[in-house]
Amino acid sequence: MVGLAIQALHGLELTVGATVIFADPARAGLTSFVPLEALLFYVITNVVLAIYTALVLSLMIRRRRSAIVNSIVLNCLTVLFLTLWHLFGEKSPVGTIVDSLPGLIGIAYMLCSRRVSGTFICARGGAPSLSSEQSP
């Protein structure tokens, strides 16, 4: 959960940085402006990821089984957006690979971890199960 929150905050920080650089490219040592469409795509996708991360964290806090699927979808979207940013020239190849690793590891963890499936199992009545024992 902490990793997801850090990832979302990092994305929002990069969004603010991209907006500042768009307004004044010289701050980043650039001599030309980034196209407005590229900036808007970057900002919108980062905001979508931040909002979806908040939803996933909310599901995790409430120990909902749907947190597993939503976390996998979130990590897939993260990798997809990183790839698109790279294809649009907004992300370096090394940055794309490095930034994709947490998402890929998150997908594998959510799919393979016994702890995840044990934590996000709902008991009868829809309430989260806080113990590993099965009720009769």
Secondary structure as GFF3:
##gff-version 3
##sequence-region A 1 136
A	DSSP	alpha_helix	2	23	.	.	.	ID=ss1
A	DSSP	three_ten_helix	25	28	.	.	.	ID=ss2
A	DSSP	alpha_helix	36	61	.	.	.	ID=ss3
A	DSSP	alpha_helix	66	87	.	.	.	ID=ss4
A	DSSP	alpha_helix	93	112	.	.	.	ID=ss5
A	DSSP	alpha_helix	114	119	.	.	.	ID=ss6
A	DSSP	three_ten_helix	124	126	.	.	.	ID=ss7
###
